[in-house]
Amino acid sequence: LHRGMRVAATAAARRLGLQEARAGRPKLVYWPKTGHFGKISIMEHRGGRGMAIDAKAPSIDGYKNRPGRFHSPIVDTLWQLRMDLAEDSRRLPLAPVNATEADLPVKSPEDSCTRVTYDFSTNYALAESYRSPWDQVRMGKILEDLDAMAGNVAMQHTRLKDKHRELMIVTAGVDRITLNGRASIKDDIVLEGKVTWTGRSSMEIGMSVKTNDSTWICANFTFVAREPSTGKAALVNPIVPSTDDERIAFERAAQRQNLKKLKRTSSDGELALKQREQTKSIIGNLLEKAAPLKRMPALADKNSILMYKTALSNALTCQPQGQNIHGRIFGGFLMRRAFELAHATAQLFSGGEIIFLEVDDVTFKRPVNIGDLLQLESVVLYTQQKDERSLAGTDHRPHPEIHVEVVAYVTDPSKLTSHVSNTFNFTFAVRNKEKVLAVYPGTELEAERVVRMMLTDKEQEEHDLATMAS
């Protein structure tokens, strides 16, 4: 075995208490850096007692001794699947690394369907860990669990019956998470997800959260499959929808993916030129409105504020408790921390009762590892006045909306480096105020960020109207 694994195993064996173990009875340990579970067995021999190490042998004990244990239903399900995959690696032959389409059987969306129930009505300890100050379910934790469950669905989809595939499944992005209501902490909730669309190496996971058979959260996650050794794209099983609902979901997902592909491939083409012409006018208008705030603050409109004055930030060191099965930080953990900072930003900016409406356009650019220093910076991009529109299923009065962007940086002070890891965009409503300050960018770069999100929000509203019409 690798020397580092042996040292880790020895230390783990001491922590597990070898003196209390019976001869031949295995104890299971985990090596985060390699992603392996292993057994440590105590054996009798002539010289006394010894230790045998099996770096990949699975055991149900690994589910109990797993790292980063959160005591939540979805993470329990996730780690149970990890143990099932470990069992597959022991009993099944290894699939070729460069698997072809012929090696991967076609699946249906229902094959990957996963449901997890949170029994808040009867499990007091679980309910307390998810309770918000307003006796509702903490949205940050639900966002975290949605990502964890989407990863669970993706791994279930790529799992084979007769062979074991060694894949790394990572979150590529979140297209949108919308709220249609609220859930009381006294009601049980059900998280459900399944693969709705597949490309060559990517798949879209449709997620929902239900209470009393009523859906109050819808979400779409995009995951990609990678070869662990090279990081290259790996093929995933294609799906064939079999019901009308599955076909509709497949077509809508394909439209979203094609639109994203079009935006990437036409960055220097005709579409990009048209968008630049469209945004140039909007940017100029925003900067013109910001000019009095920058150069004549005493005479400027008192109902407006410069964008940089709404900023908020925090920093944290990523701990092992936040790791996923690949030994990196859960994308959902990052989303929860970003959401909590965005919520605080909106609350400090408006001074009102904040209602979370949706997550827009989340991108995952770089992985975040255990021990990384993570810096989160949030800012109000812009505000809008909305007429009669549901506040996530709770109200229909006219209300202001606040669009907050959170950028996550992985910073290494020893190397003087800092790189963007993730970008999150959140939309909030203020229920008990008729108006909030207008926010204007002070620089052209800030204006580009604002316009980019404005156009994305406009596209989503047009998509919603088209979906309702169809």
Disulfide bonds with the S-S distance in Angstrom:
none
